[in-house]
Amino acid sequence: MDENNFKYILLGLGIGIILTNILYYINPRIEYEPLSDQDIIERAEDLGMVTLKENILINEKNKEINYDKNEKNSEELKQDIKNNKEDNIISFQVEKGDDLYTISKKLYEEGLISDKKDFEERVYERELSKKMHYGIYEINFNSDYDSIIDILIKK
């Protein structure tokens, strides 16, 4: 390829890029959907996002819960665990805005899973990390990881 051919190729590409930009500027194929603030908030809630205010309230509530748990002495905790295991089912709550790390930590603290990292890896393997819903769930103490995951992804 000689030098003149290369110049013509570059010139042709440049002209093509300019013409394409002019055509898209004149007739864009983008349809804008006007959204009100309320529409945006609803979509964000559907995706599990929370406002800063809600996040602060959730964090404060979690701190209070953790503080209350720490206030119980170890004998009370052992008795609670024994009572729950006798029932074999525990009521487990996922708060709005909880991520997989928080959920696995809570499951571990409740004695429903034996290893947080293994549970998180199983969720990632099944590609369900964004599919868990907030709410209150009844979970059997003898449930395996897949059963717990199946419970948590149901609405």
DSSP file (Angstrom, degrees, kcal/mol; ACC not computed):
  #  RESIDUE AA STRUCTURE BP1 BP2  ACC     N-H-->O    O-->H-N    N-H-->O    O-->H-N    TCO  KAPPA ALPHA  PHI   PSI    X-CA   Y-CA   Z-CA
    1    1 A M              0   0    0      0, 0.0     2,-0.1     0, 0.0     0, 0.0   0.000 360.0 360.0 360.0 126.6    0.0    0.0    0.0
    2    2 A D     >  -     0   0    0      1,-0.1     4,-1.6     4,-0.0     3,-0.1  -0.349 360.0-100.4 -89.3 175.3    1.5    3.3   -1.0
    3    3 A E  H  > S+     0   0    0      1,-0.2     4,-1.7     2,-0.2     5,-0.1   0.830 117.6  55.1 -66.3 -35.5    1.3    6.6    0.9
    4    4 A N  H  > S+     0   0    0      2,-0.2     4,-2.2     1,-0.2    -1,-0.2   0.902 106.3  51.1 -66.6 -41.8   -1.5    8.1   -1.3
    5    5 A N  H  > S+     0   0    0      1,-0.2     4,-2.2     2,-0.2    -1,-0.2   0.907 108.7  52.3 -61.0 -41.6   -3.9    5.1   -0.8
    6    6 A F  H  X S+     0   0    0     -4,-1.6     4,-2.3     1,-0.2    -1,-0.2   0.891 108.4  50.4 -62.0 -40.7   -3.4    5.4    3.0
    7    7 A K  H  X S+     0   0    0     -4,-1.7     4,-2.6     1,-0.2    -1,-0.2   0.904 110.7  49.5 -63.7 -42.0   -4.3    9.1    2.9
    8    8 A Y  H  X S+     0   0    0     -4,-2.2     4,-2.6     2,-0.2    -2,-0.2   0.871 109.7  51.3 -67.2 -35.8   -7.4    8.4    0.9
    9    9 A I  H  X S+     0   0    0     -4,-2.2     4,-2.5     2,-0.2    -2,-0.2   0.945 112.6  45.4 -64.2 -47.5   -8.4    5.7    3.4
   10   10 A L  H  X S+     0   0    0     -4,-2.3     4,-2.5     1,-0.2    -2,-0.2   0.906 113.4  50.3 -62.2 -41.5   -8.0    8.1    6.3
   11   11 A L  H  X S+     0   0    0     -4,-2.6     4,-2.4     2,-0.2    -2,-0.2   0.911 111.1  49.2 -63.0 -42.4   -9.8   10.8    4.5
   12   12 A G  H  X S+     0   0    0     -4,-2.6     4,-2.4     2,-0.2    -2,-0.2   0.906 111.5  48.6 -64.0 -43.2  -12.7    8.4    3.7
   13   13 A L  H  X S+     0   0    0     -4,-2.5     4,-2.5     2,-0.2    -2,-0.2   0.920 111.8  49.7 -62.5 -43.7  -13.0    7.3    7.3
   14   14 A G  H  X S+     0   0    0     -4,-2.5     4,-2.3     1,-0.2    -2,-0.2   0.925 112.1  46.8 -61.8 -45.3  -13.0   10.9    8.5
   15   15 A I  H  X S+     0   0    0     -4,-2.4     4,-2.7     1,-0.2    -1,-0.2   0.896 112.0  52.1 -64.4 -39.8  -15.7   11.9    6.1
   16   16 A G  H  X S+     0   0    0     -4,-2.4     4,-2.4     2,-0.2    -2,-0.2   0.910 110.1  47.8 -62.4 -43.3  -17.7    8.8    7.1
   17   17 A I  H  X S+     0   0    0     -4,-2.5     4,-2.3     2,-0.2    -2,-0.2   0.923 112.9  48.4 -64.3 -44.6  -17.5    9.6   10.8
   18   18 A I  H  X S+     0   0    0     -4,-2.3     4,-2.2     2,-0.2    -2,-0.2   0.931 112.6  47.8 -62.8 -46.1  -18.5   13.2   10.2
   19   19 A L  H  X S+     0   0    0     -4,-2.7     4,-2.5     1,-0.2    -1,-0.2   0.899 111.2  51.4 -62.6 -40.9  -21.5   12.3    8.0
   20   20 A T  H  X S+     0   0    0     -4,-2.4     4,-2.4    -5,-0.2     5,-0.2   0.931 110.3  48.5 -61.8 -45.4  -22.6    9.7   10.5
   21   21 A N  H  X S+     0   0    0     -4,-2.3     4,-2.0     1,-0.2    -1,-0.2   0.895 111.0  50.7 -61.5 -40.9  -22.5   12.2   13.4
   22   22 A I  H  X S+     0   0    0     -4,-2.2     4,-2.2     2,-0.2    -1,-0.2   0.923 110.5  49.4 -64.0 -43.9  -24.4   14.7   11.3
   23   23 A L  H  X S+     0   0    0     -4,-2.5     4,-2.7     1,-0.2    -2,-0.2   0.919 113.1  45.7 -62.6 -44.1  -27.1   12.2   10.5
   24   24 A Y  H  < S+     0   0    0     -4,-2.4    -1,-0.2     1,-0.2    -2,-0.2   0.815 111.5  53.1 -69.8 -29.2  -27.5   11.1   14.2
   25   25 A Y  H  < S+     0   0    0     -4,-2.0    -1,-0.2    -5,-0.2    -2,-0.2   0.901 114.0  42.3 -69.2 -40.6  -27.5   14.8   15.3
   26   26 A I  H  < S+     0   0    0     -4,-2.2    -2,-0.2     1,-0.2    -3,-0.2   0.908 133.0  19.3 -71.5 -42.9  -30.3   15.5   12.8
   27   27 A N  S  < S-     0   0    0     -4,-2.7    -1,-0.2    -5,-0.2    -2,-0.2  -0.653  78.0-172.0-132.0  75.8  -32.4   12.4   13.5
   28   28 A P        -     0   0    0      0, 0.0    -3,-0.1     0, 0.0    -4,-0.1  -0.398  17.3-149.2 -69.6 147.3  -31.4   10.8   16.8
   29   29 A R        +     0   0    0     -2,-0.1     2,-0.5     2,-0.1    -5,-0.0  -0.025  60.4 114.1-105.3  29.3  -33.0    7.4   17.5
   30   30 A I        -     0   0    0      2,-0.0     2,-0.6     0, 0.0     0, 0.0  -0.881  52.0-156.4-103.4 127.3  -33.1    7.9   21.3
   31   31 A E        -     0   0    0     -2,-0.5     2,-0.4     2,-0.0    -2,-0.1  -0.912  10.2-150.2-104.6 119.1  -36.5    8.1   22.9
   32   32 A Y        -     0   0    0     -2,-0.6    -2,-0.0     1,-0.0     0, 0.0  -0.736   1.6-153.3 -90.1 131.6  -36.4    9.9   26.2
   33   33 A E        -     0   0    0     -2,-0.4     2,-0.2     2,-0.0    -2,-0.0  -0.903  17.4-134.5-104.7 111.3  -39.0    8.8   28.8
   34   34 A P        -     0   0    0      0, 0.0     2,-0.4     0, 0.0    -2,-0.0  -0.471  24.9-165.8 -68.0 131.0  -39.8   11.7   31.1
   35   35 A L        -     0   0    0     -2,-0.2     2,-0.1     4,-0.0    -2,-0.0  -0.959  11.6-140.3-121.2 134.0  -39.8   10.4   34.7
   36   36 A S     >  -     0   0    0     -2,-0.4     4,-2.0     1,-0.1     5,-0.2  -0.404  33.9-104.7 -80.6 167.6  -41.1   12.3   37.7
   37   37 A D  H  > S+     0   0    0      1,-0.2     4,-2.3     2,-0.2     5,-0.2   0.890 123.5  53.8 -59.6 -38.6  -39.3   12.2   41.0
   38   38 A Q  H  > S+     0   0    0      2,-0.2     4,-2.5     1,-0.2    -1,-0.2   0.891 106.2  51.9 -64.2 -40.2  -41.9    9.7   42.3
   39   39 A D  H  > S+     0   0    0      2,-0.2     4,-2.4     1,-0.2    -1,-0.2   0.910 110.5  48.6 -61.5 -42.4  -41.3    7.4   39.3
   40   40 A I  H  X S+     0   0    0     -4,-2.0     4,-2.4     2,-0.2    -2,-0.2   0.912 111.4  49.3 -64.8 -42.9  -37.6    7.4   40.0
   41   41 A I  H  X S+     0   0    0     -4,-2.3     4,-2.4     2,-0.2    -2,-0.2   0.912 111.1  50.0 -63.2 -43.0  -38.1    6.7   43.7
   42   42 A E  H  X S+     0   0    0     -4,-2.5     4,-2.2     2,-0.2    -2,-0.2   0.911 111.4  48.1 -63.1 -42.8  -40.5    3.8   42.9
   43   43 A R  H  X S+     0   0    0     -4,-2.4     4,-1.5     1,-0.2    -1,-0.2   0.907 111.2  50.9 -64.2 -40.7  -38.0    2.2   40.4
   44   44 A A  H  <>S+     0   0    0     -4,-2.4     5,-2.7     1,-0.2     4,-0.3   0.909 110.1  49.4 -63.4 -41.9  -35.2    2.6   42.9
   45   45 A E  H ><5S+     0   0    0     -4,-2.4     3,-1.4     1,-0.2    -1,-0.2   0.892 107.3  55.1 -64.3 -39.1  -37.3    0.8   45.6
   46   46 A D  H 3<5S+     0   0    0     -4,-2.2    -1,-0.2     1,-0.3    -2,-0.2   0.845 107.6  50.4 -61.3 -32.7  -38.1   -2.0   43.2
   47   47 A L  T 3<5S-     0   0    0     -4,-1.5    -1,-0.3    -5,-0.1    -2,-0.2   0.458 123.4-107.1 -84.9  -1.0  -34.4   -2.5   42.7
   48   48 A G  T < 5S+     0   0    0     -3,-1.4    -3,-0.2     1,-0.3     2,-0.2   0.591  70.3 145.0  88.7  11.1  -33.8   -2.6   46.5
   49   49 A M      < -     0   0    0     -5,-2.7     2,-0.3    -6,-0.2    -1,-0.3  -0.520  31.2-157.8 -81.2 151.2  -32.2    0.8   46.8
   50   50 A V        -     0   0    0     -2,-0.2     2,-0.1    47,-0.1    47,-0.0  -0.904  18.7-108.2-127.2 156.9  -32.9    2.9   49.9
   51   51 A T     >  -     0   0    0     -2,-0.3     4,-2.5     1,-0.1     5,-0.2  -0.327  34.6-108.3 -76.1 165.7  -32.6    6.6   50.6
   52   52 A L  H  > S+     0   0    0      1,-0.2     4,-2.4     2,-0.2     5,-0.2   0.899 121.0  52.8 -60.9 -40.9  -29.9    7.9   52.8
   53   53 A K  H  > S+     0   0    0      2,-0.2     4,-2.3     1,-0.2    -1,-0.2   0.927 110.4  46.5 -61.4 -46.3  -32.4    8.6   55.6
   54   54 A E  H  > S+     0   0    0      1,-0.2     4,-2.7     2,-0.2    -1,-0.2   0.898 111.2  52.8 -62.9 -40.6  -33.7    5.0   55.4
   55   55 A N  H  X S+     0   0    0     -4,-2.5     4,-2.6     2,-0.2    -1,-0.2   0.905 109.4  48.4 -62.3 -42.4  -30.1    3.7   55.4
   56   56 A I  H  X S+     0   0    0     -4,-2.4     4,-2.5     2,-0.2    -1,-0.2   0.922 112.5  48.6 -63.7 -43.9  -29.3    5.7   58.5
   57   57 A L  H  X S+     0   0    0     -4,-2.3     4,-2.5     2,-0.2    -2,-0.2   0.902 111.7  49.6 -63.0 -41.0  -32.4    4.5   60.3
   58   58 A I  H  X S+     0   0    0     -4,-2.7     4,-2.8     2,-0.2    -2,-0.2   0.927 111.7  48.5 -63.6 -44.6  -31.6    0.9   59.4
   59   59 A N  H  X S+     0   0    0     -4,-2.6     4,-2.2     2,-0.2    -2,-0.2   0.906 112.1  48.6 -62.7 -41.6  -28.0    1.2   60.6
   60   60 A E  H  X S+     0   0    0     -4,-2.5     4,-2.2     2,-0.2    -1,-0.2   0.906 112.1  49.3 -64.4 -40.5  -29.2    2.8   63.9
   61   61 A K  H  X S+     0   0    0     -4,-2.5     4,-2.6     2,-0.2    -2,-0.2   0.917 110.8  49.9 -63.8 -43.6  -31.8    0.0   64.3
   62   62 A N  H  X S+     0   0    0     -4,-2.8     4,-2.8     1,-0.2    -1,-0.2   0.886 109.6  51.5 -62.6 -38.3  -29.1   -2.6   63.7
   63   63 A K  H  X S+     0   0    0     -4,-2.2     4,-2.6     2,-0.2    -1,-0.2   0.911 110.5  48.7 -63.7 -41.6  -26.9   -1.0   66.2
   64   64 A E  H  X S+     0   0    0     -4,-2.2     4,-2.8     2,-0.2    -2,-0.2   0.919 112.3  48.4 -63.4 -43.0  -29.7   -1.1   68.8
   65   65 A I  H  X S+     0   0    0     -4,-2.6     4,-2.6     2,-0.2    -2,-0.2   0.932 113.5  46.7 -62.6 -45.4  -30.4   -4.7   68.0
   66   66 A N  H  X S+     0   0    0     -4,-2.8     4,-2.2     2,-0.2    -1,-0.2   0.887 112.4  50.5 -64.4 -38.0  -26.7   -5.6   68.3
   67   67 A Y  H  X S+     0   0    0     -4,-2.6     4,-1.5     2,-0.2    -2,-0.2   0.926 111.1  48.7 -64.8 -43.7  -26.4   -3.6   71.5
   68   68 A D  H  X S+     0   0    0     -4,-2.8     4,-1.1     1,-0.2    -2,-0.2   0.900 110.8  50.8 -62.5 -40.6  -29.5   -5.5   72.9
   69   69 A K  H  < S+     0   0    0     -4,-2.6     3,-0.5     1,-0.2    -1,-0.2   0.900 109.6  50.5 -63.3 -39.8  -28.0   -8.8   71.9
   70   70 A N  H  < S+     0   0    0     -4,-2.2    -1,-0.2     1,-0.2    -2,-0.2   0.781 102.9  61.3 -69.3 -25.6  -24.7   -7.9   73.6
   71   71 A E  H  < S+     0   0    0     -4,-1.5    -1,-0.2    -5,-0.1    -2,-0.2   0.817  85.6  88.8 -70.7 -31.2  -26.6   -7.0   76.8
   72   72 A K  S  < S-     0   0    0     -4,-1.1     2,-0.1    -3,-0.5    -3,-0.0  -0.426  83.6-123.0 -66.0 139.6  -28.0  -10.5   77.2
   73   73 A N     >  -     0   0    0     -2,-0.1     4,-1.9     1,-0.1     3,-0.3  -0.370  26.4-102.6 -79.2 169.4  -25.7  -12.7   79.2
   74   74 A S  H  > S+     0   0    0      1,-0.2     4,-2.5     2,-0.2     5,-0.2   0.818 119.2  57.6 -65.7 -31.3  -24.4  -15.9   77.7
   75   75 A E  H  > S+     0   0    0      2,-0.2     4,-2.3     1,-0.2    -1,-0.2   0.916 107.0  48.4 -65.4 -41.6  -26.8  -18.1   79.7
   76   76 A E  H  > S+     0   0    0     -3,-0.3     4,-2.6     2,-0.2    -2,-0.2   0.909 111.8  50.1 -63.1 -41.5  -29.8  -16.3   78.3
   77   77 A L  H  X S+     0   0    0     -4,-1.9     4,-2.5     2,-0.2    -2,-0.2   0.922 110.3  49.1 -62.9 -44.2  -28.3  -16.6   74.8
   78   78 A K  H  X S+     0   0    0     -4,-2.5     4,-2.5     1,-0.2    -1,-0.2   0.907 112.1  49.1 -61.9 -40.8  -27.8  -20.4   75.3
   79   79 A Q  H  X S+     0   0    0     -4,-2.3     4,-2.7     2,-0.2    -2,-0.2   0.908 110.6  50.5 -65.6 -41.6  -31.3  -20.8   76.5
   80   80 A D  H  X S+     0   0    0     -4,-2.6     4,-2.6     2,-0.2    -2,-0.2   0.925 111.9  47.4 -60.7 -45.2  -32.7  -18.8   73.6
   81   81 A I  H  X S+     0   0    0     -4,-2.5     4,-2.6     1,-0.2    -2,-0.2   0.917 112.1  50.1 -63.5 -42.8  -30.8  -21.0   71.1
   82   82 A K  H  X S+     0   0    0     -4,-2.5     4,-1.8    -5,-0.2    -2,-0.2   0.919 111.7  47.9 -61.9 -43.6  -31.9  -24.1   72.9
   83   83 A N  H  X S+     0   0    0     -4,-2.7     4,-1.6     1,-0.2    -2,-0.2   0.913 113.0  48.2 -63.1 -43.4  -35.6  -23.0   72.8
   84   84 A N  H  X>S+     0   0    0     -4,-2.6     4,-1.4     1,-0.2     5,-0.6   0.894 110.3  51.1 -65.4 -39.4  -35.3  -22.1   69.1
   85   85 A K  H  <5S+     0   0    0     -4,-2.6    -1,-0.2     1,-0.2    -2,-0.2   0.838 104.9  57.3 -68.8 -30.7  -33.7  -25.4   68.2
   86   86 A E  H  <5S+     0   0    0     -4,-1.8    -1,-0.2     1,-0.2    -2,-0.2   0.906 110.0  43.9 -64.1 -39.1  -36.4  -27.3   70.0
   87   87 A D  H  <5S-     0   0    0     -4,-1.6    -1,-0.2    -5,-0.1    -2,-0.2   0.767  99.2-150.5 -72.3 -24.4  -38.9  -25.6   67.8
   88   88 A N  T  <5 +     0   0    0     -4,-1.4    53,-2.1    -5,-0.2    54,-0.4   0.429  67.4  84.7  69.2  -0.2  -36.5  -26.4   64.9
   89   89 A I  E   < -A  140   0A   0     -5,-0.6     2,-0.4    51,-0.3    51,-0.2  -0.993  58.8-165.4-132.9 139.4  -37.7  -23.2   63.1
   90   90 A I  E     -A  139   0A   0     49,-2.9    49,-2.9    -2,-0.4     2,-0.7  -0.955  23.0-125.5-124.7 145.1  -36.6  -19.7   63.5
   91   91 A S  E     -A  138   0A   0     -2,-0.4     2,-0.4    47,-0.2    47,-0.2  -0.798  33.7-169.5 -86.8 119.4  -38.1  -16.5   62.3
   92   92 A F  E     -A  137   0A   0     45,-3.8    45,-3.6    -2,-0.7     2,-0.5  -0.937   6.3-154.9-118.8 131.5  -35.5  -14.7   60.2
   93   93 A Q  E     -A  136   0A   0     -2,-0.4     2,-0.6    43,-0.2    43,-0.2  -0.904   7.1-163.5-113.5 130.8  -35.8  -11.1   59.1
   94   94 A V  E     -A  135   0A   0     41,-3.2    41,-2.1    -2,-0.5     2,-0.1  -0.955  23.3-141.1-105.4 119.9  -34.0   -9.5   56.1
   95   95 A E    >   -     0   0    0     -2,-0.6     3,-2.1    39,-0.2     2,-0.2  -0.426  29.1 -90.6 -78.9 153.9  -34.2   -5.7   56.4
   96   96 A K  T 3  S+     0   0    0      1,-0.3    -1,-0.1    -2,-0.1     3,-0.1  -0.473 116.7  23.3 -61.6 127.4  -34.8   -3.5   53.4
   97   97 A G  T 3  S+     0   0    0      1,-0.3    -1,-0.3    -2,-0.2     2,-0.2   0.347  85.0 144.2  95.9  -6.3  -31.3   -2.6   52.0
   98   98 A D    <   -     0   0    0     -3,-2.1    -1,-0.3     4,-0.1     2,-0.2  -0.471  36.0-151.9 -66.6 133.8  -29.5   -5.6   53.4
   99   99 A D     >  -     0   0    0     -2,-0.2     4,-2.6    -3,-0.1     5,-0.2  -0.448  33.1 -92.3 -97.1 177.7  -26.8   -6.9   51.1
  100  100 A L  H  > S+     0   0    0      1,-0.2     4,-2.9     2,-0.2     5,-0.2   0.881 125.1  54.3 -59.4 -40.4  -25.6  -10.5   50.8
  101  101 A Y  H  > S+     0   0    0      1,-0.2     4,-2.0     2,-0.2    -1,-0.2   0.926 111.3  44.9 -60.1 -45.3  -22.8   -9.9   53.3
  102  102 A T  H  > S+     0   0    0      2,-0.2     4,-2.3     1,-0.2    -2,-0.2   0.905 113.6  50.0 -65.8 -42.3  -25.2   -8.6   55.9
  103  103 A I  H  X S+     0   0    0     -4,-2.6     4,-2.7     1,-0.2    -2,-0.2   0.933 111.6  47.6 -63.0 -46.0  -27.7  -11.4   55.3
  104  104 A S  H  X S+     0   0    0     -4,-2.9     4,-2.2     1,-0.2    -1,-0.2   0.869 110.9  52.5 -65.1 -34.8  -25.0  -14.1   55.6
  105  105 A K  H  X S+     0   0    0     -4,-2.0     4,-2.4    -5,-0.2    -1,-0.2   0.921 111.2  46.3 -64.6 -43.8  -23.7  -12.4   58.8
  106  106 A K  H  X S+     0   0    0     -4,-2.3     4,-2.0     2,-0.2    -2,-0.2   0.912 111.6  51.3 -65.0 -42.7  -27.2  -12.5   60.3
  107  107 A L  H  <>S+     0   0    0     -4,-2.7     5,-2.5     1,-0.2     6,-0.9   0.900 111.7  48.0 -60.5 -40.5  -27.7  -16.1   59.2
  108  108 A Y  H ><5S+     0   0    0     -4,-2.2     3,-1.1     1,-0.2    -2,-0.2   0.920 110.4  50.9 -65.5 -44.4  -24.4  -17.1   60.9
  109  109 A E  H 3<5S+     0   0    0     -4,-2.4    -1,-0.2     1,-0.3    -2,-0.2   0.832 109.6  51.1 -63.4 -32.0  -25.3  -15.2   64.1
  110  110 A E  T 3<5S-     0   0    0     -4,-2.0    -1,-0.3    -5,-0.2    -2,-0.2   0.554 115.4-117.4 -81.8  -7.5  -28.6  -17.0   64.2
  111  111 A G  T < 5S+     0   0    0     -3,-1.1    -3,-0.2    -4,-0.5    -2,-0.1   0.661  81.3 121.2  81.9  16.6  -26.9  -20.4   63.8
  112  112 A L  S   <S+     0   0    0     -5,-2.5     2,-0.3    -6,-0.2    -4,-0.2   0.752  75.2  32.4 -84.8 -24.7  -28.6  -21.2   60.5
  113  113 A I        -     0   0    0     -6,-0.9    -2,-0.2    -9,-0.1     3,-0.1  -0.943  63.7-151.0-129.1 153.9  -25.4  -21.5   58.5
  114  114 A S  S    S+     0   0    0     -2,-0.3     2,-0.4     1,-0.3    -1,-0.1   0.673  85.1  30.9 -97.1 -19.2  -22.0  -22.7   59.6
  115  115 A D     >  -     0   0    0      1,-0.1     4,-1.9     2,-0.0    -1,-0.3  -0.933  57.1-161.9-146.3 118.0  -19.8  -20.6   57.3
  116  116 A K  H  > S+     0   0    0     -2,-0.4     4,-2.6     1,-0.2     5,-0.2   0.915  94.7  50.8 -63.5 -44.2  -20.6  -17.2   55.9
  117  117 A K  H  > S+     0   0    0      1,-0.2     4,-2.6     2,-0.2    -1,-0.2   0.900 109.7  49.5 -64.5 -41.9  -18.1  -17.4   53.0
  118  118 A D  H  > S+     0   0    0      2,-0.2     4,-2.1     1,-0.2    -1,-0.2   0.903 112.2  49.1 -62.8 -40.7  -19.3  -20.8   51.8
  119  119 A F  H  X S+     0   0    0     -4,-1.9     4,-2.1     2,-0.2    -2,-0.2   0.940 111.9  47.8 -63.7 -47.1  -22.9  -19.5   51.9
  120  120 A E  H  X S+     0   0    0     -4,-2.6     4,-2.4     1,-0.2    -2,-0.2   0.903 111.1  51.4 -61.3 -42.2  -21.9  -16.3   49.9
  121  121 A E  H  X S+     0   0    0     -4,-2.6     4,-2.5     1,-0.2    -1,-0.2   0.890 108.5  51.7 -62.0 -39.1  -20.0  -18.4   47.4
  122  122 A R  H  X S+     0   0    0     -4,-2.1     4,-1.8     2,-0.2    -1,-0.2   0.901 109.4  49.7 -65.3 -40.0  -23.1  -20.7   46.9
  123  123 A V  H  <>S+     0   0    0     -4,-2.1     5,-2.1     1,-0.2     6,-0.3   0.923 112.3  47.7 -63.4 -43.9  -25.3  -17.6   46.3
  124  124 A Y  H ><5S+     0   0    0     -4,-2.4     3,-1.1     1,-0.2    -2,-0.2   0.884 107.9  55.4 -65.0 -38.4  -22.8  -16.3   43.7
  125  125 A E  H 3<5S+     0   0    0     -4,-2.5    -1,-0.2     1,-0.3    -2,-0.2   0.891 111.1  44.4 -59.9 -38.9  -22.6  -19.7   42.0
  126  126 A R  T 3<5S-     0   0    0     -4,-1.8    -1,-0.3    -5,-0.2    -2,-0.2   0.440 110.2-127.6 -85.8   0.3  -26.3  -19.7   41.6
  127  127 A E  T < 5S+     0   0    0     -3,-1.1    -3,-0.2    -4,-0.3     3,-0.1   0.902  72.8 122.9  55.2  47.5  -26.2  -16.0   40.4
  128  128 A L    > < +     0   0    0     -5,-2.1     3,-1.5     1,-0.1     4,-0.4   0.156  22.9 114.3-121.8  16.3  -28.8  -14.9   43.0
  129  129 A S  T 3  S+     0   0    0     -6,-0.3     3,-0.3     1,-0.3   -29,-0.2   0.782  86.1  39.5 -64.1 -26.3  -27.0  -12.3   44.9
  130  130 A K  T 3  S+     0   0    0      1,-0.2    -1,-0.3    -3,-0.1    -2,-0.1   0.340 103.6  72.3-101.5   5.8  -29.3   -9.5   43.7
  131  131 A K    <   +     0   0    0     -3,-1.5     2,-0.2     2,-0.1    -2,-0.2   0.447  65.5 112.1-103.4  -1.4  -32.5  -11.6   43.9
  132  132 A M        -     0   0    0     -4,-0.4     2,-0.3    -3,-0.3    21,-0.2  -0.522  54.2-149.1 -77.9 140.8  -33.0  -11.8   47.7
  133  133 A H        -     0   0    0     19,-2.2     2,-0.2    21,-0.2    21,-0.1  -0.773  13.3-114.5-110.9 151.5  -36.0   -9.9   49.0
  134  134 A Y        +     0   0    0     -2,-0.3     2,-0.3   -41,-0.1   -39,-0.2  -0.501  64.3  89.1 -80.0 155.4  -36.5   -8.3   52.4
  135  135 A G  E    S-A   94   0A   0    -41,-2.1   -41,-3.2    -2,-0.2     2,-0.5  -0.920  77.2 -61.4 149.5-173.6  -39.1   -9.6   54.7
  136  136 A I  E     -A   93   0A   0     -2,-0.3     2,-0.3   -43,-0.2   -43,-0.2  -0.926  49.9-173.1-110.4 130.1  -39.6  -12.1   57.5
  137  137 A Y  E     -A   92   0A   0    -45,-3.6   -45,-3.8    -2,-0.5     2,-0.6  -0.911  24.6-134.3-125.6 147.6  -39.0  -15.8   56.8
  138  138 A E  E     -A   91   0A   0     -2,-0.3     2,-0.4   -47,-0.2   -47,-0.2  -0.913  32.8-177.2 -99.1 116.8  -39.4  -19.0   58.7
  139  139 A I  E     -A   90   0A   0    -49,-2.9   -49,-2.9    -2,-0.6     2,-0.2  -0.962  23.5-129.2-124.1 132.9  -36.3  -21.1   58.3
  140  140 A N  E >   -A   89   0A   0     -2,-0.4     3,-1.7   -51,-0.2   -51,-0.3  -0.553  17.2-131.6 -76.5 139.6  -35.6  -24.6   59.6
  141  141 A F  T 3  S+     0   0    0    -53,-2.1    -1,-0.1     1,-0.3   -52,-0.1   0.792 106.8  53.8 -62.2 -27.6  -32.4  -25.0   61.6
  142  142 A N  T 3  S+     0   0    0    -54,-0.4    -1,-0.3     2,-0.0     2,-0.1   0.305  81.2 127.3 -91.5  10.4  -31.5  -28.1   59.6
  143  143 A S    <   -     0   0    0     -3,-1.7     2,-0.1     1,-0.1    -4,-0.0  -0.392  54.8-132.3 -70.0 142.2  -31.8  -26.4   56.2
  144  144 A D     >  -     0   0    0     -2,-0.1     4,-2.2     1,-0.1     5,-0.2  -0.372  32.6 -95.5 -84.0 173.4  -29.0  -26.6   53.7
  145  145 A Y  H  > S+     0   0    0      1,-0.2     4,-2.7     2,-0.2     5,-0.2   0.895 123.4  51.7 -58.6 -44.0  -27.6  -23.6   51.9
  146  146 A D  H  > S+     0   0    0      1,-0.2     4,-2.5     2,-0.2    -1,-0.2   0.885 109.3  50.2 -63.4 -38.7  -29.7  -24.1   48.8
  147  147 A S  H  > S+     0   0    0      2,-0.2     4,-2.0     1,-0.2    -1,-0.2   0.915 111.8  47.8 -64.9 -42.5  -32.9  -24.4   50.8
  148  148 A I  H  X S+     0   0    0     -4,-2.2     4,-2.3     2,-0.2    -2,-0.2   0.923 112.1  49.7 -64.3 -43.7  -32.2  -21.2   52.7
  149  149 A I  H  X S+     0   0    0     -4,-2.7     4,-1.4     1,-0.2    -2,-0.2   0.924 109.2  52.0 -60.7 -44.5  -31.4  -19.4   49.4
  150  150 A D  H  X S+     0   0    0     -4,-2.5     4,-0.5     1,-0.2    -1,-0.2   0.877 110.4  49.1 -60.0 -38.2  -34.6  -20.7   47.8
  151  151 A I  H >< S+     0   0    0     -4,-2.0     3,-0.8     1,-0.2    -1,-0.2   0.920 110.9  49.8 -65.6 -43.5  -36.5  -19.3   50.8
  152  152 A L  H 3< S+     0   0    0     -4,-2.3   -19,-2.2     1,-0.2    -1,-0.2   0.677 106.8  53.9 -74.7 -18.2  -34.8  -15.9   50.7
  153  153 A I  H 3< S+     0   0    0     -4,-1.4     2,-0.3   -21,-0.2    -1,-0.2   0.564  88.0  95.9 -93.4  -7.3  -35.4  -15.4   46.9
  154  154 A K    <<        0   0    0     -3,-0.8   -21,-0.2    -4,-0.5    -3,-0.0  -0.599 360.0 360.0 -80.3 142.6  -39.2  -15.9   47.2
  155  155 A K              0   0    0     -2,-0.3    -1,-0.1   -23,-0.1    -3,-0.1   0.466 360.0 360.0 -82.1 360.0  -41.4  -12.8   47.5
